[in-house]
Amino acid sequence: MASKGFTVTAFNRSYDKVERFLEGRAKGLTIRGADSIQALVESLEKPRKIMLMVKSGQPVDDFISRLVPYLDKGDIIIDGGNSQFEDSNRRTAALSKQGLLYIGTGVSGGEEGALLGPSIMPGGDEKAWPAVKPIFQAVSAKVEDEQGELNEPCCDWVGDGGSGHFVKMVHNGIEYGDMQLICEAYLLMRDLLGMHADEIKAVFDDWNTTELSSYLTEITADIFAYKENGEALVEKILDTAGQKGTGKWTGVTALHLGVPLTLIGEAVFARCLSAIKEERVDAAKILTGPKAKFNGDKQAFLNSLKDALLASKIVSYAQGFALMREAASEYNWQLNYGAIALMWRGGCIIRSVFLDNIKAAFDKDSDLRNLLLDDYFSDVVMSAQNGWREVNAAAIVNGISVPCLSSALTYFDGYRTANLPANLLQAQRDYFGAHTYERKDKARGEFFNTNWTGRGGDTASTTYDV
């Protein structure tokens, strides 16, 4: 913000951190310090704009309660952390009753984004948007506009209540999926093809010049190039992954809304499985499987792996946008999916070249039900499916775990199947619980119950959920 000409007051409950910051990274910039909440508030122009970057949950509520006594009507509180969208719904409504404006905004980009421009996804009380728009759009990442100039900000108003944090949550869920897919591609290269770090780096460098070009592909190549005492550092890192919860929230929300978010769910569970390292080490001594062995054309398999990664990545985005579509219906949000894709084109962790194609898909059909139904994406996925199937088959035959590559293909096959076996499932539910069913030869919305054993009565359940 300071680098774009704005004056900023910094506050931390440990003022010595503020002092060190002012004498370090902030020295010579338009950044001031405050040693109390009151001093912070008094240093700002009205309407005051105060942005919190603290841990989600109770710490946000605690800071808000400390701020409110010093604020005037029309002042703006901004939560820039990874808060749960339900909390942002609640805070927007509660502060509105006190005459205060609240924005819950997703911010993505990590260290690089903080300095050079992140992707910013604000939602909440729209009356606050005009006051913060010049700041947010000035500091956000920029991508090319229709004239080819780097003038298009990766920031726009998302919608009411917690919609901004919801979109950031989905962004993070897709990030989980992207990262796990890349890890599975690496595992196949390492354990099936026997490739070393320099070879793997070359593959990711090559893929970064194709439809797979993305920030995560780029940094993966950099990671394999990093050496410590002549050896790739990545191979010395313990295989236990951490998480902060946004991927889990995405999966839980999908379950609540009834959206099949299978790939992102598997990405979360893959991290959970990685965390039980000691148990896996013990299991490896007891449980055996096939010894990985590859006798085919290595370059041909790498081409198939590229197709599998691309198709699976498209499924991940398709599921994420389907979740946002369902949430918009559930919470009465007016989400612009093309604009969301635009906000993700720069600054954020999941930025990639085909976000332009996502924007084009929603520009062409704003009511698009699933990205897989768009001409561009359906053509790409169907063209890639032979390689996609080859890779999954090879992984299964050789005993290599690829939960996201396989779940993406299973979702694709399920989504394109006109007749799934849920007719049997519904018959089972009706058999043991009189849950009723619909018939293919009758109109939708007409429900039937069968006395399957001859011992049942004529009472049926009144609950039928689809």
C-alpha positions, -999 to +999 in steps of 0.1 A: +000+000+000+028+024+009+045+017-024+014+029-042+014+062-024-010+055+005-002+064+040-006+035+064-006+032+102+007-001+116-004-016+149+004-048+167-004-057+203+034-062+207+046-027+200+082-037+198+073-056+166+060-023+152+092-005+161+114-032+145+092-030+114+094+008+112+132+007+116+135-022+091+113-029+060+091+002+065+120+027+070+116+057+047+081+047+036+047+063+043+041+040+072+036+051+107+032+032+140+006+032+167+011+020+202-026+016+210-059+009+194-070+045+202-039+059+186-044+038+155-080+050+151-071+086+157-044+086+131-068+077+103-090+099+080-127+094+080-143+071+070-116+051+087-104+020+070-089-006+093-076-039+079-071-068+103-045-095+093-049-119+122-057-156+128-093-165+119-120-172+145-120-156+180-090-133+174-109-114+147-139-110+170-116-099+199-100-072+177-134-060+164-147-056+200-116-036+209-120-014+178-157-006+180-157+018+210-133+042+191-151+041+158-178+064+143-207+055+120-196+048+085-161+036+095-149+004+078-134-028+093-117-051+068-108-087+077-080-098+053-074-132+069-087-166+059-119-164+079-148-188+076-175-172+054-202-179+080-183-156+104-181-129+078-219-132+072-224-128+109-200-099+114-214-080+084-249-081+098-239-073+134-217-043+126-243-030+102-267-027+131-241-005+148-237+018+118-203+003+108-193-012+075-176-046+073-156-062+045-144-098+046-118-101+018-098-130+006-062-121-002-040-146-021-004-143-032+018-151-003+050-130+003+054-122-034+018-110-036+021-089-005+050-069-020+042-070-058+004-073-058-020-100-047-054-112-059-080-095-036-116-109-033-137-084-012-173-090-001-195-078+028-213-044+030-213-030-005-216+006+009-179+003+019-167-006-016-163+029-030-140+039-001-117+010-004-119+003-042-091+028-051-067+013-026-075-024-033-074-020-070-042+000-069-023-026-048-037-057-065-019-076-092-025-065-128-032-085-159-036-075-195-068-057-205-084-059-239-058-035-253-030-057-241-019-033-213-012-044-178-041-023-164-067-049-154-068-052-115-071-087-100-097-073-076-134-066-079-164-066-056-176-102-051-209-098-033-228-096+000-219-110+034-193-137+034-191-141-003-156-127-006-142-152+020-163-180+003-146-173-030-112-173-013-121-206+005-129-222-029-096-207-043-077-224-015-096-257-021-086-256-058-051-248-046-051-280-025-062-300-055-036-284-079-008-291-054-018-327-048-021-334-086+014-320-092+027-342-063+011-373-079+027-365-112+060-362-094+054-395-076+048-413-109+080-398-124+100-407-094+087-442-085+075-455-118+098-439-144+128-437-120+135-401-129+158-379-108+154-342-098+170-326-128+149-347-152+118-338-133+127-301-133+130-303-171+096-318-174+079-291-153+099-264-172+085-278-204+050-281-191+051-245-180+053-235-217+020-253-224-016-253-213-003-263-179+015-230-175+008-218-139+025-203-109+025-237-092+041-255-122+067-227-123+077-229-086+077-268-088+105-266-114+123-241-092+120-265-062+136-294-081+165-271-092+173-262-056+203-281-043+219-286-009+254-301-010+248-311-046+215-330-038+179-318-044+167-304-012+131-315-018+142-352-014+154-344+021+121-329+032+099-352+054+068-363+036+042-349+061+021-320+048+005-294+070-028-275+064-045-245+079-081-256+074-094-238+043-093-270+022-112-288+049-138-260+051-143-263+013-150-300+016-173-297+045-193-269+028-196-290-003-211-318+018-235-293+034-246-281-001-246-315-017-220-307-043-196-336-054-163-319-047-144-352-049-110-341-060-105-314-034-118-337-007-092-363-018-065-336-017-074-328+019-074-365+029-041-370+011-026-344+035-042-362+065-027-396+053+007-379+049+005-368+085+005-403+099+041-409+089+051-433+116+020-454+111+027-456+073+063-466+080+051-494+102+024-504+076+050-506+048+068-534+068+036-555+069+015-546+038+030-553+004+020-546-032+034-548-067+069-536-074+067-506-097+081-515-131+079-495-164+089-510-197+072-487-222+081-455-240+090-430-213+083-398-234+049-412-245+040-418-209+051-383-199+028-370-227+000-390-212+008-378-177+006-342-190-028-349-204-039-366-171-027-336-151-044-311-174-078-330-175-077-335-137-069-298-131-099-288-152-121-311-131-109-294-100-118-260-113-152-274-126-160-287-091-149-254-075-171-233-097-200-257-093-197-252-055-197-214-059-228-217-081-247-237-055-236-214-027-248-183-047-282-200-049-282-210-012-271-176+001-287-153-025-253-140-038-250-125-072-216-139-082-199-130-114-179-162-123-161-146-152-150-118-129-138-143-103-117-161-129-103-127-139-094-120-102-075-153-102-054-146-133-027-127-114-012-124-080-028-156-065-014-190-060-036-208-085-030-183-114-028-202-146-032-196-183-066-213-187-083-189-164-088-168-195-107-197-210-128-199-178-137-162-181-145-167-218-168-197-209-188-176-184-188-146-207-204-168-234-229-184-210-233-168-175-256-197-165-231-224-174-238-253-150-204-270-152-172-260-170-170-295-185-201-285-206-182-256-222-170-264-258-133-256-250-131-276-218-151-305-231-129-308-261-097-306-240-109-332-215-122-356-242-089-353-262-069-360-230-089-389-217-069-417-234-037-406-217-056-399-185-069-435-184-034-449-193-018-430-164-045-442-139-043-477-151-005-477-148-007-463-113-032-490-102-012-519-117+020-506-101+005-499-067+012-461-068-013-440-049-029-412-070-061-402-052-067-370-071-058-382-106-081-412-101-110-393-084-110-367-112-114-394-138-140-412-117-160-379-114-157-374-152-170-409-159-198-404-133-208-370-147-211-383-182-231-414-172-268-409-179-278-439-157-260-444-124-267-473-100-285-450-076-318-467-086-306-497-066-294-475-038-328-459-036-345-493-036-323-503-007-333-472+012-370-478+005-366-515+016-351-508+050-366-474+058-396-468+035-377-437+021-397-438-012-384-435-048-393-419-081-399-440-112-385-437-147-419-443-162-436-416-141-433-378-138-406-363-116-419-354-082-442-384-078-430-407-051-437-444-045-432-469-016-431-507-020-438-533+006-408-553-004-411-582+021-449-584+024-445-578+061-443-540+059-472-516+062-483-487+041-464-460+060-437-442+041-410-417+052-419-381+046-382-372+039-368-376+005-336-356-003-320-353-037 
